[in-house]
Amino acid sequence: MDRYEIGLNKWEIDTPALVLDLDALERNLAKMATFLQDKPARVRPHSKTHKCPTIAWKQLEAGAIGITCAKLGEAEVMARAGIRDILIANQIIGPTKIRRLVNLAAYSEIMVAVEDAENARQLSEAATAAGVRLRTIIEVEVGMGRCGVEPGEDALPLAREMATLPGLRFEGIMGYEGHTVMIPDMDKRRAAAEEAMARLIETKVALDQDGLPAGIVSAGGSGTYNITGVYPGVTEIQAGSYATMDARYKGVIPEFENALTVVAQVISARGDRAVIDAGLKTMTPEFGVPELHQPAGWALGGQSEEHSSLKRSDGAALRPGDRVEVIPSHGCTTINLHDAYYVTSNERVVAIWPVAGRGQVR
Ligand SMILES: Cc1ncc(COP(=O)(O)O)c(C=O)c1O
């Protein structure tokens, strides 16, 4: 994280570098804000994508009601940066983590997902001992096959117990329809997401009728922001990737811009083949080969740890030292490999922002 690189053109910084186009980022945040402006749902962006408190604050400035995290360690990073309203959209299990969680409640409005009565009792006990009341929501399994209670009346016994536990405040429910967010066809994506939301709202109705109103109904990813975000009864969406975007999501929600790239340099060039200094330790492959953005007429091929190969179709010849720009196929895991963003405006590096939540898997 060398500050001497501030003010340089993005093609001059050392490589490989994670580059974030500030103007595109801000347009993405504004686009989400504009979309939700006249809708009942708000956005609580998932910060597991960017892992950066500066971006989280920008989202709050753009109208977000809070921040979502996947891990306790990420929530600690956000709370340390002064962010108060944080949802951990995940299960926090075991005494070590529960102790950290309730301490977080001393200086933030932390909220956590719950699916198990024993876990709820342990959370309540720890919160009572620490003199705090922990905000909790029930996680509902809406079809993804991950965590959560079954939809509908199955949530009632847990909610009834949570409502009586002195250390907890029962706030509502969440259900992430992650199995639907990448469905390429919009009609099919809509049908699948709406089916998932019907399960979540069925749960809300059961709770309402039982006298345990779910004030918060949280769901949604970037691929379903305009489906889940308008589904009646959903109060907030957890979209994350829309801020920085990546090559895979670009096909699903092309209205958001690829603000995130990796700038790398050619270290070997031989006719129609070249090699760059960015491999699997710089750009993750689980969503496919990253997309070469520049130069035109070349494509990215195989990746090894510290190399990726380029193949020429009709581009101009490359030389060692030439810079290339790549769009990661999966932003969330690629960002997690880097210490910092080189933040650019009109191609000039205007700031270097630490990826403070990097590696916070505990
Ligand atoms: C619980 C939860 N909510 C929301 C999201 C949405 O993220 P994205 O905007 O990247 O689709 C995710 C992604 O993994 C998630 O796990």
The ligand as an ORCA input file, in Angstrom:
! r2SCAN-3c Opt
* xyz 0 1
  C     -26.859    -13.889      2.995
  C     -26.552    -13.199      1.716
  N     -27.263    -12.123      1.387
  C     -27.063    -11.465      0.245
  C     -26.085    -11.855     -0.643
  C     -26.011    -11.079     -1.918
  O     -24.865    -10.865     -2.520
  P     -24.747    -10.442     -4.052
  O     -25.166     -9.051     -4.144
  O     -23.302    -10.641     -4.297
  O     -25.616    -11.330     -4.866
  C     -25.299    -12.985     -0.346
  C     -24.270    -13.467     -1.275
  O     -23.595    -14.443     -1.107
  C     -25.541    -13.665      0.868
  O     -24.848    -14.760      1.204
*
